[in-house]
Amino acid sequence: MECRVRSDYNIRLMIRISDVEKHFGDVTALDKVTLSVQRGELFGLIGPDGAGKTTLLRIIASLMIPDAGSTLVAGHDVVKDFAKIRQMVGYMPGRFSLYQDLSVLENITFFASIFKTTLEENYDLIRDIYVQIEPFKHRQAGKLSGGMKQKLALCCALVHRPELLILDEPTTGVDAVSRIEFWDILNRLKAMGITIIVSTPYMDEASLCERIALIQGGHLLSIDTPAAVAASFPHSLFSVKTDNFFLLLTHLREWSATFSAYSFGEYVHFTPTSETITERDIMSFLVEKGHSETHVTKTQPTIEDSFMYLMMKKQNQYAG
Amino acid sequence: MQANQTKIIIVENLVKKFGSFIANDNLTFDVAKGEIFGFLGANGAGKTTAMKILCGLSHPSSGRVTVAGYDIYSQTEKIKRSIGYMSQKFSLYEDLTVYENFRFYGGIYGLSRSMILDQTQRLLSRLGMSDYKDRVIKTLPLGWKQKLAFSVAIIHKPAIVFLDEPTGGVDPVTRRQFWDLIYENAHEGLTVFITTHYMDEAEYCNRLSIMVDGRIKALDTPSALKERFSCNSMQEVFIRLARN
């Protein structure tokens, strides 16, 4: 085994991706992506549909061959040593892909036997999740609710005690309460020493990861801790609210002093073109436009503010 | 909403059972013309069941429902003509061009050729996409398709549009542009009935209902709900209601 591990391999690294590219016809799915994930880390890949998240995760799982660049998982090359990687990786694809006409227990037993193990052998790892689907263990997987299917898929991805767990959008289309429960499960798995890389289109989930990469159009926009990504927003940011939300947005967007104005729940997050613009300037502009019940306060940027800023910056680069 | 506004959806004691399972348990609410009404709930709370009934695709077990002034039991065809529907899975034909999609849906709703042309021009220019009339749908970015799917859903000028998780998966900028489109149309009198899992979007609705286990647990404006449950965000309100 030692001979296969590259000499420049850093023992603390679980994933090392260097200049990876993937094209589908004219479409560039990944453009020179470079990224490292530490052992034991809970790492988030944050971006919308079509950003390249699934392609990157499939390459890490050795299920897709990149056009260029290198990807190492625990020191093993994903192209040459794919058999090694499949032993140590648990992968939960975005689309439910277990056997619909096998029962819950049959699916778990099947995946366990492929890896020459049993449910009992690794029961401590999946107990918390398994007890929730145990009452339905004889039901066909295809007849489970969405939340139960998700838990079964996670059990099957974990049953061989992988070192690295790869989760592709496990919470998409899942309600806010179930999403919180799922992240609790991920944190417990991390505490048991499993490295996790998870993708999500929900920006609010980014703050639940240790480090994140923002991805859009095949490019990584930023890689850092969630707090640092949020703090990297380079302008001052104001939270604005008045009696008429629709007109507030319209008026702010027409204003020459506006760099950006985006809705954030009941507030608009407003960035001026110049740092000399104060709360008072914004207030008097809005009062002049006929707004009442006007609230303007300086606010801390979120990951979503940073994402939109970086995304627009990248787009403008291309536009010239 | 103000009392003098026309109620465009009226639901009284709606019950829907599947065998012994009660999917909708005595729902009572109404929606005013031009309102953006958020219909929230956990997975399996009964939202889809209720929405199918309101769209005239399924009959209630009991209760009185009128949509756009038509009775849900006897006038479902009239209801279907008065509403538009868009879901997270796009209803556009990927192999057809933008204009062909408009023509197809316009034709289904019985619009004249000139009416279809007028509406296509009006809706595309509003999106700033007039130059893309002859582009094949599958060559367009996801966010554009979403805005087009919305426009196609309102080509026949319906009184109400039902949006079932319309913004899933798109980037945060496009998601906000989609809401601009909703606001613009609501401003002109379109009634918008929307489901979403994004709790920041819940804040953009005029009023919200939150369903838990087949029942409406709360119904009010976002600010009134936050005040009532002493929460800072709709996310907190939702979690409190859905967890208990």
Interface residues (C-beta under 8 A of the other chain):
Chain A: G47 P48 D49 G50 A51 S145 G146 G147 T172 G173 V174 D175 A176 V177 S178 I180 P201 Y202 M203 D204 Q216 F245 F246 L249 Y262 S263 F264 G265 E266 E304 F307 M308 M311 M312
Chain B: G41 A42 N43 G44 Q88 P141 L142 E165 G168 G169 V170 D171 P172 V173 T174 R176 W179 D180 Y183 H187 H197 Y198 M199 D200 E203 Y204 P222 S223 S233 M234 Q235 F238 I239 A242 R243
